[in-house]
């Protein structure tokens, strides 16, 4: 039987919804908001609170508001309030940059970056062989101005400044950079870079006597091809066992992980995703390629997501020994949904478990041999020529690999 509500209540609810729509312009946000609040009264109360705040601000605030920045901030705040530690909201500019990362190629200036505490842009890594490296940029440098405008003076701040840095191939950008020396003295310099198309190499090799080292820095669409070439090369050089170094590896897509593991393991159901109402095997390998060699895995607290699954799969399916420290503990599957605005939201939609039913979310994968680097030392701080004397985790991995 259909239930009727009074015309007055219907009008009131409609008015509240209309008021809230000033802020929640994106249909996705409304859909999610509605689905999480079950009753009309709860929706009415929440819309009222939002409308009240918006009405007061618009009537009283003396400054100028940028509606785009406001909406991005609301969606970012909504995402932060979900309670999902892995959820992220990305602006349109961030989404565009992110969409190129998994392809194995990227158009950019040749360095990674993230927000710096005071509102500026800090460089996190510099691509080997890029103009950024040739011209002397380093991780830790801080970009204070883009195209002669101070980053914090852009109306949209960091987002607007980085949007200029994410231009199409051939776009030139002038950066003003601050570098602070160990003694605390800061120097400033200008640099002009052109946005170029880079191949993102994720697999690097080395060999120590009969022990082959394969470092995987991330999982993208080209990693499986690079891995096959690396394994073939090391075997041809006389490798009898392999060390996979996935320290600082931030992971990647499940599909890429599946293709990578298919180069190493025999047939099996490797990873199962447990959704709200169902479960699905999301990584299944065949016997197309099997490596019958002893294996060791190097990992650390920044080994994340699918990289953790990689370590666990090699341990469960191939008897690999794990060396280092416990991994990050990101044991949930995220999906990215693109919004009509061009922005996107990444949300956890399932728990992941390995074939041994290992649950590692917020726990991490524990090593068989726990070894820490010296206090305050990062992998990136150790020169290649000093690896065997300063990289204590690598030294232990070589020792373990040599005992097979």
PyMOL commands that set and color helices and strands:
alter all, ss='L'
color gray80, all
select helices_A, chain A and resi 7-21+27-36+40-60+67-80+92-98+101-103+131-134+151-153+157-165+223-236+254-261+306-318+379-381+384-390+392-401
alter helices_A, ss='H'
color red, helices_A
select strands_A, chain A and resi 88-90+105-108+111-115+121-126+142-146+149-150+172-180+186-194+196-199+203-208+211-216+241-245+268-274+279-285+294-299+321-324+332-338+344-354+369-370
alter strands_A, ss='S'
color yellow, strands_A
deselect
rebuild
show_as cartoon
